[in-house]
Amino acid sequence: MALLDTGGATRILTYEEWLALPPVEDGTDEVVKGELRFMPPTRQPHAEIVRRLTRTFDRQLDEKKAVVFGSNLGLMIRREPLTCRSPNVVVCWLDGMVVEDGLHWSAPGLVVEVLSPSEDRHRQEEKLADYAAIGVPEVWLISPEAATVEVHLLKNGKLERSAILAEGTLHPAEFPQVAVSVPALLPD
């Protein structure tokens, strides 16, 4: 985690300062409450899960109505304090999508996070709170280590866990025509 260095003193990044930074090349960055968080590039099986999931959605969505993005998408949570997440997979309806400065300012219909071994429950809860704050109706937390998908649905302003699956088929609430096989999603 890094803050903007101002000659010996550090301070929280503003939106304008953050936009002026050079793009990240290998890896992604997120800004949480003005603090820049750099994450190293994804590795197997993480990248494989993202690939399988985006292909599954691409095959089943009408590209004139919805779109799936597989990582490195800037999803704005708030300008003050500056918070921008980079979910692994985002599925959006095109008619409600708002993009400014190359960043997404509207809640997608589904966000998917593939968990890294180092990601603790506190960090997961922090992400869920940010996604709930902008009205994301559904979030999946995929654990390659546990070989499970944890489904969270928005209820009363909070993303609450509704299921933990190691098998079966997922049908996202906003995209019910899409069927995602949990075993096919997770690498052997």
Backbone hydrogen bonds, N-H to C=O, Kabsch-Sander energy under -0.5 kcal/mol:
donor,donor_aa,acceptor,acceptor_aa,energy
2,A,36,L,-3.2
4,L,11,R,-1.5
6,T,4,L,-0.5
6,T,9,A,-3.3
11,R,4,L,-1.8
13,L,34,G,-2.4
18,W,14,T,-2.3
19,L,15,Y,-2.4
20,A,16,E,-1.4
21,L,17,E,-0.6
21,L,18,W,-1.2
27,G,25,E,-0.9
28,T,39,M,-1.8
30,E,37,R,-2.4
31,V,84,C,-2.0
32,V,35,E,-2.6
34,G,82,L,-3.2
35,E,32,V,-1.8
36,L,2,A,-2.2
36,L,34,G,-0.5
37,R,30,E,-3.7
38,F,36,L,-0.5
39,M,28,T,-2.9
46,H,43,R,-0.6
47,A,43,R,-1.8
49,I,45,P,-2.4
50,V,46,H,-2.0
51,R,47,A,-2.4
52,R,48,E,-2.6
53,L,49,I,-2.5
54,T,50,V,-2.6
55,R,51,R,-2.2
56,T,52,R,-2.2
57,F,53,L,-2.4
58,D,54,T,-2.8
59,R,55,R,-2.1
60,Q,56,T,-0.9
60,Q,57,F,-0.8
61,L,57,F,-1.8
63,E,61,L,-0.8
65,K,62,D,-2.5
66,A,62,D,-2.4
67,V,92,C,-2.5
69,F,90,V,-2.9
71,S,69,F,-0.7
71,S,88,N,-0.6
73,L,87,P,-0.6
75,L,73,L,-0.9
75,L,85,R,-3.2
76,M,74,G,-0.7
76,M,104,H,-2.9
77,I,83,T,-2.8
78,R,83,T,-1.7
83,T,78,R,-2.6
84,C,31,V,-2.7
85,R,75,L,-2.6
88,N,112,V,-1.0
89,V,112,V,-1.9
90,V,69,F,-2.3
91,V,110,L,-2.5
92,C,67,V,-2.8
94,L,65,K,-2.9
95,D,65,K,-0.5
96,G,93,W,-0.9
97,M,94,L,-1.1
100,E,103,L,-2.2
103,L,100,E,-2.3
104,H,74,G,-3.0
105,W,98,V,-3.1
105,W,103,L,-0.5
106,S,98,V,-0.6
109,G,91,V,-1.8
110,L,91,V,-1.5
111,V,138,E,-1.8
112,V,89,V,-2.9
113,E,140,W,-2.8
115,L,113,E,-0.7
115,L,142,I,-3.1
119,E,116,S,-1.7
120,D,118,S,-0.6
124,Q,120,D,-1.8
125,E,121,R,-2.8
126,E,122,H,-2.1
127,K,123,R,-2.0
128,L,124,Q,-2.5
129,A,125,E,-2.4
130,D,126,E,-1.9
131,Y,127,K,-2.6
132,A,128,L,-2.4
133,A,129,A,-1.9
134,I,130,D,-0.9
135,G,132,A,-1.3
136,V,131,Y,-2.4
139,V,152,H,-2.4
140,W,111,V,-2.3
141,L,150,E,-2.6
142,I,113,E,-2.9
142,I,140,W,-0.6
143,S,141,L,-0.5
143,S,148,T,-2.6
147,A,143,S,-1.6
148,T,143,S,-1.5
149,V,165,L,-2.5
150,E,141,L,-2.9
151,V,149,V,-0.6
151,V,163,A,-2.8
152,H,139,V,-2.8
153,L,160,E,-2.7
154,L,137,P,-2.3
155,K,158,K,-3.0
158,K,155,K,-1.5
160,E,153,L,-2.8
160,E,158,K,-0.9
162,S,151,V,-3.3
163,A,151,V,-1.3
165,L,149,V,-2.9
170,L,180,V,-3.2
175,F,172,P,-0.6
178,V,175,F,-2.2
180,V,170,L,-2.5
181,S,179,A,-0.5
182,V,168,G,-2.5
182,V,180,V,-0.5
185,L,181,S,-1.4
186,L,182,V,-1.5
